[in-house]
Amino acid sequence: MIWETYLASDPGSAAFGWREILLVALGYLVGSIPFGFLAGKSRGVDIRQHGSGNIGATNVLRTLGKPLGITVFILDVLKGALPVALALWLTPSSLTHVAVALATILGHNYTCWLGFKGGKGIATSAGVLMLLFPIPLLLAIATWLVLFFPFRYVSVGSIGAALCIPISECLLSWRSGEWRWPLVIFSIVISILAIWRHRSNIRKLIDGTENRFEPKKKRKDQTPPDSQTGPES
């Protein structure tokens, strides 16, 4: 019943042909570009052998410094946004939009260029959400800030932001009386995916071994940069 109602309101979603398949494949390939790994290689470093071993922007920032860390973060956001922007331009189908978005995030998390081992998808998800969920994204950013600054755990902020996305999307749909089912389901899926990718951080938080994000100068006074671990984008 829900699916029939959705198809009636979004008839373009009933047709999923070669164009849509190519858009999904393109989303995965763009998402799979390992900017963090490439940034490390530009400095003669395999980022997977340093810090937390993750290729995300946070580990790049910790290991290689702010300029490269911020650059990787921006590139990861853009690679999330561009395939979705192309899908939005080429088709009105919400089903195609979320399929491309999910493929792009999975490309980052499970990049084919590095043995299907990638980042945790936070920055790339932000690029996707910027176009599909602008209001939930703003609420998620606010949640991240509220949780990060008191505790200095990036993982706590990221998990809180991930939970905020489906909750806020459901509340907005309920308030408007219009349930955008592909987007609602997608918001739940990416929230679960983000939390799953942070499962090692959750274990460390429970064990009390998760490292707080400290300014670089302070870290140097305490421990070597390579011993710092944490969640990555």
LINNOR-V993824 format. One line per field, one symbol per residue. ss: DSSP state (~ for helix, > for strand, _ for the rest). phi: phi as a letter, one per 20 degrees, with the letter a starting at -180 (. if undefined). burial: 1 if it has 24 or more other C-alpha atoms within 12 Angstrom, else 0. A space follows every 10 residues. Layout:
ss->???
phi->???
burial->???
This chain:
ss->_~~~~~~~~_ ~~~~___~~~ ~~~~~~~~~~ ~___~~~~~~ ~~____~~~_ ______~~~~ ~~~~_~~~~~ ~~~~~~~~~~ ~~~~~~~~~~ ___~~~~~~~ ~~~~~~~~~_ _~~~______ _~~~~~~~~~ ~~_~~~~~~~ ~~~~~~~~~~ ~__~~~~~~~ ~~~~~~~~~~ ~~~~~~____ ~~~~~~~~~~ ~~~~~~~_~~ ~~~~~~~___ _____~~~~~ ~~__~~~___ ___
phi->.fffffffec ffffdcdfff ffffffgfff fffegfffff ffdmcegfec leneefffff ffedofgfff ffgfffffff effffffffe beffffgfff fffffffffc ffecmmcced nffffffffg eecgfgffff fffgffefff dmdfffffff ffffffffff fffffemcee ggffffffff fffffffdff fffffffmdf efedggffff fdbfgfefcr fde
burial->0000000000 0010000001 0011111111 1111111111 0000011101 1111111111 1111000111 1111111111 1111111100 1011111111 1111111111 1001001111 1111111111 1110111011 1011000100 0011111111 1111111111 0000000001 1111111111 1111111100 1100000001 1111000000 0000110111 111
